[in-house]
Amino acid sequence: MAEEVIVVEGTSTLSGEVAVSGAKNSALKLIAAALLGQGASVIHNVPLISDIEVMSEVLRRLGARVERTGHSLLVDTSEADGIEAPYELVSKMRASISALGPLIGRHGRARVAMPGGCQIGARKIDMHILGLQELGVEFKVNHGVLEASTPHGLHGAQVSLEFPSVGATENLLMASVVAKGDSIIDNAAREPEIVDLCNMLNEMGAHIEGAGSSSIEVTGVPIESMHPCEHTTVGDRIEAGTFLVGGALTGGPLTVRGIDPSFLRMALMKLRTMGCEVETGEDWIRVSRSEPIMPTDIQTLPHPGFPTDLQAQFMLLASLAQGNSVITENVFENRFMFASELLRMGADIFLDGHHAFVRGVPALQGAPVSSTDLRAGAALVLAGIVAEGETYVHAVEHIDRGYEDYVGKLQGLGASVRRERI
Ligand code: EPZ
């Protein structure tokens, strides 16, 4: 059957300026949060990616009207009476679980298909469930469908998360904002996308304080007092980081625009440690490198630690360093599949559980490779740009889930890449 691949001619340059799109991992939740207001919200700077289409479809199945105009999305929840996020959509995109919190907030009940795992791990939702139970939610699982109800209503509580889960923090926020009484979410996730969600919820009438810290305080308000809003999604720090690694690999200079540099402090520190010059402005970051790539050790951690979503990109950079690096993946249980693809291109990487021992090599060779998840896919295209010869990247649908016009943006930076049906 015909398949679309990304063909990369290495080695080629990657320099100039690129504007990043809105953050996938924020916009998906902002769309779900619109359910907490009755009427039409408008969300700007929404990336044109397939995951957004799936979340839009989830909202439509719930009865909302979702219309896109360019990078703006109108979400009208006036008729959104549905309570079910069906299996065929949740199985396509596990982030649909973000509908759980707002559905419980809006209707007091929800039916959401249990999300499956994926290539990078089991992706459990036990922390979502335990936290929501503290707020008065009762759950049953029926034939793979998670049924939530609030027989005694939603009430405030102090919830402590075992791990600062992004998704669990978001679902707890979207339910607690309309619970009776006050809540505290302890050990909350601190990602910039959490702050973006809290900002939108507050614009809708919620009372949230402490967003971005590990203890978030929520004063519950009646759902009737929540109202639609107009909100602009923050820039995508992982897309920005992906392009910055491209500039680090080729020497740049490469500038990403539309991103708050404070979102990427740890990644920028690592780029400097690895021999890059990094300059920043209010909403831009520039990277260049004239010295050899130096090795470094990386521990992926919840924000503000090093982001797991940049682990594959930095493993690529480390694989061309003058020396050995150790990369430890602490967030997901199985996020080293990228390494096996990179080995096919001549990298020298030894995996041992959560550790990847990366020995720098002078060069990589182009080869046919396959995306295992969207970040690995994006990194494989970068690998093709710095490798000698041609690289065919398969399973590009993973990349299309999270990167708007990735090939077009890379071409704009001088890369010899193209999409091709084979
Ligand atoms: C979000 O996933 C992002 N996805 C991920 O980005 C990102 O890697 C991750 O946060 C960490 O930053 C979206 O926002 C759509 P978690 P999420 O809950 O919310 C375990 C990308 O490439 N866990 O913080 O699912 C879980 O299995 C994607 O854009 C439980 O065990 O992440 C994982 O090992 C990949 N029980 C770890 O915690 C739970 O109830 C972190 O998960 C919840 C999570």
Residues whose N, C-alpha, C, O or C-beta is under 5 A from the ligand:
A	BS01	EPZ	N25 A95 G121 A122 R123 K124 I125 D126 M127 H128 P164 S165 V166 G167 A168 T308 D309 V331 F332 E333 R375
